[in-house]
């Protein structure tokens, strides 16, 4: 059985749906602080918090067939991590330490961890491969990198095998339109642009127009959430067949600028996204693009939804059906 921590969140819920489609036995563990129970209908939910080690023990005891853990239960807002680093270290790092302690007690030695491009910090070169220097510029990035170090050391000491998947910019939604992105507050560019076009938030602010990019705005690598789920499926297979620990970057290998995103959203929804130009934000690199050659070569993973328009169309289908998110 697969235990999915944070499975009611944005990426976790898409993974849970994929597990249901594959008929793989699983249980979701989520405190619903950021997640939505509506996103995992048809799956069993344990409503609890990984910062409470007793609730973790109870979950493992209730489902003794758990043999592998997928971890999606992190806080992810970079700005918030700067304002409130304690909550990020407590949840993102200490919470994982709780988890691993209980896993070791139950002799479970397989975990797949959602990591992030934020562990790299300012790019020394692009596209960024797994060997790129790691110098996070936010508490969020530091907490994720700390877990990667922890997992490396626990593999050597205790035989805990892990796969860390470093997402670049997760985007899109399930093509059915039934599950999608619903953060409160929303900070990701594509849904923010859509909400601005719908008049549900102020006009989008473009931070910086003088970067050394083709149109002067920041360039990012957007990866469809379904392609992330596929990488997790491959990781499950790898660990369950005795595979060793791995670290992979996940991106399309090509980037789109803020202006390209605005233009694509406007074109897809048939309405201009209102935006205003502003100064650069401190710490925003000009370009962040992944090199995912390693996972392509090792596991044959290839993004099936690489086009920005496809990503935007799927996201728009979700927002059209859920203009107020799951609450609507």
Secondary structure as GFF3:
##gff-version 3
##sequence-region A 1 328
A	DSSP	beta_strand	2	5	.	.	.	ID=ss1
A	DSSP	alpha_helix	10	22	.	.	.	ID=ss2
A	DSSP	beta_strand	26	30	.	.	.	ID=ss3
A	DSSP	three_ten_helix	37	40	.	.	.	ID=ss4
A	DSSP	beta_strand	45	47	.	.	.	ID=ss5
A	DSSP	alpha_helix	53	62	.	.	.	ID=ss6
A	DSSP	beta_strand	68	71	.	.	.	ID=ss7
A	DSSP	alpha_helix	78	83	.	.	.	ID=ss8
A	DSSP	alpha_helix	85	88	.	.	.	ID=ss9
A	DSSP	pi_helix	89	94	.	.	.	ID=ss10
A	DSSP	alpha_helix	95	105	.	.	.	ID=ss11
A	DSSP	beta_strand	110	116	.	.	.	ID=ss12
A	DSSP	three_ten_helix	117	119	.	.	.	ID=ss13
A	DSSP	alpha_helix	139	158	.	.	.	ID=ss14
A	DSSP	beta_strand	161	167	.	.	.	ID=ss15
A	DSSP	beta_strand	169	171	.	.	.	ID=ss16
A	DSSP	alpha_helix	189	197	.	.	.	ID=ss17
A	DSSP	beta_strand	204	207	.	.	.	ID=ss18
A	DSSP	beta_strand	219	220	.	.	.	ID=ss19
A	DSSP	beta_strand	222	224	.	.	.	ID=ss20
A	DSSP	alpha_helix	225	240	.	.	.	ID=ss21
A	DSSP	beta_strand	246	250	.	.	.	ID=ss22
A	DSSP	beta_strand	256	257	.	.	.	ID=ss23
A	DSSP	alpha_helix	258	269	.	.	.	ID=ss24
A	DSSP	beta_strand	275	278	.	.	.	ID=ss25
A	DSSP	beta_strand	287	288	.	.	.	ID=ss26
A	DSSP	alpha_helix	293	299	.	.	.	ID=ss27
A	DSSP	alpha_helix	308	321	.	.	.	ID=ss28
A	DSSP	three_ten_helix	325	327	.	.	.	ID=ss29
###
